[in-house]
């Protein structure tokens, strides 16, 4: 499956499996939207993933992400073409 250029939304991306997925998918060229209620760890993951490969990473820290998921899909999809 070709990942480069795809938009990926990952909930729980501040640690564990979500963090591992964010890192691996970004390595393969995806634009990542990081969702997690843990703002500090989410910011750390977003910064490290971006610094590691230069691909877009967006951080969303909320316990009720539905409106932000909608925003992320529209925003990142528009950016990805």
Protein Blocks (a to p, Z undefined) as FASTA:
>chain_A
ZZehpacddehklgcjllmmmmmmmmnopacddddfblmlmmmmmmmmmmmnopacdddd
dfblmlmmmmmmmmmmmmnZZ
